[in-house]
């Protein structure tokens, strides 16, 4: 499920005039879950093998539609250089691999940011007309301009210092392994040389791999219906050794992933509002 052709299209489309507003396009697709792919995703991200979809798995299914929407010139921000800075997922109920999923993706909230402009790619998953999953991915384009001002969100608090819940050695091929199951073949994640072309000293982990890997550490302690919010921090260089810290936070959990370079991710996970 490589998205290389769409990334190539986006690279060509990055040169030349673009739209100044978001398209009103809604991309839709029906999907039957491939259990072999689901198992490969679970293995890469640390989830148990199960017919219940991990909370982050529908993001992978919808990601191709996100890239398709952002790759064209009708999208105001060029895809190359966009940085995934935040993500929110709401799982309304347990989703089974046997269910046929209807995906829909659109863009909204094209606003200014102190470092440029940001936009949300919004995904939804329905089963027989019932909403079962929502996702919102926020992307930042440094140095870009937006038609409306935006409000800067306060930085999320870090988890209190203390002994880590887990220490992980993140191997150098993690980006390539996650790219194989997600389709996200952005060169900054694949090899040191391709990452250096974009200003990184070596390849960096996908933010959504780090989010999924940290959420997998709480598997069995989270409800079927939940909300998972993530703020991405410093890029996680590959290879690295990182620490996961968790704390009980009301009806949910707070967690972060950090290394000697700083904090790479801060997240919360727990009961969705109204559940």
Long-range contacts (C-beta under 8 A, 24 or more apart in sequence): 1-37, 1-64, 1-181, 1-182, 1-183, 2-179, 2-183, 2-185, 3-63, 3-64, 3-67, 3-183, 3-184, 3-185, 4-185, 6-64, 6-67, 6-68, 6-71, 7-67, 7-71, 7-79, 7-185, 7-186, 9-71, 9-72, 10-67, 10-70, 10-71, 10-78, 10-79, 10-80, 11-79, 11-80, 13-71, 13-72, 13-73, 13-78, 13-79, 14-78, 14-79, 14-80, 16-73, 17-73, 18-73, 18-74, 18-75, 18-76, 18-77, 18-78, 19-73, 19-74, 19-75, 19-76, 20-76, 20-147, 21-76, 21-110, 21-147, 22-75, 22-76, 22-107, 22-108, 22-110, 22-119, 23-69, 23-72, 23-74, 23-75, 23-107, 24-106, 25-69, 25-74, 25-106, 25-107, 26-104, 26-105, 26-106, 27-65, 27-68, 27-69, 27-104, 27-105, 27-106, 28-65, 28-102, 28-103, 28-104, 28-105, 29-64, 29-65, 29-102, 29-103, 30-100, 30-101, 30-102, 30-103, 31-61, 31-100, 31-101, 31-102, 31-103, 32-100, 32-101, 33-61, 33-97, 33-98, 33-99, 33-101, 35-97, 37-181, 38-97, 40-180, 40-181, 41-181, 41-182, 44-177, 44-178, 44-180, 44-181, 44-209, 45-178, 45-209, 45-212, 45-213, 45-216, 46-212, 46-213, 46-216, 46-217, 47-212, 47-216, 47-219, 48-219, 51-96, 51-97, 51-98, 52-94, 52-95, 52-96, 52-97, 52-224, 53-95, 53-96, 53-97, 54-212, 54-215, 54-216, 54-219, 55-89, 55-91, 55-215, 55-222, 55-226, 55-228, 56-89, 56-208, 56-211, 56-212, 56-215, 56-228, 58-89, 58-95, 58-101, 58-103, 58-123, 58-125, 58-133, 58-135, 59-87, 59-89, 59-123, 59-135, 59-137, 59-208, 60-181, 60-182, 60-183, 60-208, 61-101, 61-103, 61-125, 62-103, 62-105, 62-123, 62-125, 62-135, 63-182, 63-183, 63-184, 64-183, 65-103, 65-104, 65-105, 65-123, 66-105, 66-121, 66-123, 66-137, 67-183, 69-105, 69-106, 69-107, 69-121, 70-107, 70-121, 70-139, 75-107, 76-110, 76-119, 77-110, 77-117, 77-119, 77-139, 77-141, 77-144, 78-141, 81-141, 81-142, 81-198, 82-139, 82-140, 82-141, 83-139, 83-140, 83-141, 83-142, 84-137, 84-138, 84-139, 84-207, 84-208, 84-232, 85-118, 85-138, 85-139, 85-140, 85-231, 85-232, 86-137, 86-138, 86-153, 86-229, 86-230, 86-231, 86-232, 87-135, 87-136, 87-137, 87-138, 87-207, 87-208, 87-211, 87-228, 87-229, 87-230, 87-232, 88-135, 88-136, 88-227, 88-228, 88-229, 88-230, 89-133, 89-134, 89-135, 89-136, 89-227, 89-228, 89-229, 90-133, 90-134, 90-135, 90-226, 90-227, 90-228, 90-272, 91-132, 91-133, 91-224, 91-225, 91-226, 91-227, 91-228, 91-272, 92-130, 92-131, 92-132, 92-133, 92-134, 92-225, 92-272, 93-132, 93-224, 93-225, 94-224, 94-225, 95-125, 95-127, 95-132, 95-133, 99-127, 99-132, 100-127, 101-125, 101-126, 101-127, 101-132, 102-126, 102-127, 109-150, 110-146, 110-147, 110-148, 111-146, 111-148, 111-149, 111-150, 112-145, 112-146, 112-148, 112-149, 112-150, 113-140, 113-146, 113-150, 113-152, 114-152, 115-140, 115-142, 115-143, 116-140, 116-141, 116-142, 116-143, 116-144, 116-145, 117-141, 117-144, 117-145, 117-146, 117-150, 118-146, 118-150, 119-146, 153-231, 155-231, 156-231, 156-266, 157-266, 158-256, 158-258, 158-263, 158-266, 159-245, 159-246, 159-247, 159-254, 159-255, 159-256, 159-266, 160-245, 160-247, 161-245, 162-245, 164-243, 164-244, 164-245, 165-217, 165-244, 165-245, 165-246, 165-255, 166-217, 166-243, 166-244, 167-241, 167-242, 167-243, 167-244, 168-213, 168-241, 168-242, 168-243, 168-244, 169-239, 169-240, 169-241, 170-205, 170-236, 170-238, 170-239, 170-240, 170-241, 170-242, 171-238, 171-239, 172-202, 172-203, 172-238, 172-239, 173-238, 174-205, 174-209, 174-238, 174-239, 175-203, 175-204, 175-205, 175-206, 175-209, 175-238, 178-205, 178-206, 178-208, 178-209, 179-206, 182-206, 182-208, 182-209, 184-208, 200-235, 200-237, 201-237, 202-237, 202-238, 203-237, 203-238, 204-235, 204-236, 204-237, 204-238, 205-235, 205-236, 205-237, 205-238, 205-240, 205-264, 207-232, 207-265, 210-236, 210-257, 210-264, 210-265, 211-265, 211-267, 214-244, 214-255, 214-257, 214-265, 214-267, 215-267, 215-269, 217-244, 217-246, 217-255, 218-246, 218-253, 218-255, 218-269, 221-253, 222-252, 222-253, 222-269, 222-270, 223-270, 223-271, 223-275, 225-271, 225-272, 225-275, 226-252, 226-269, 226-270, 226-271, 226-272, 226-275, 227-268, 227-269, 227-270, 227-271, 227-272, 227-273, 228-267, 228-268, 228-269, 229-267, 229-268, 229-269, 230-265, 230-266, 230-267, 231-265, 231-266, 231-267, 232-264, 232-265, 233-262, 233-263, 233-264, 233-265, 233-266, 234-261, 234-262, 234-263, 234-264, 235-264, 236-264, 237-261
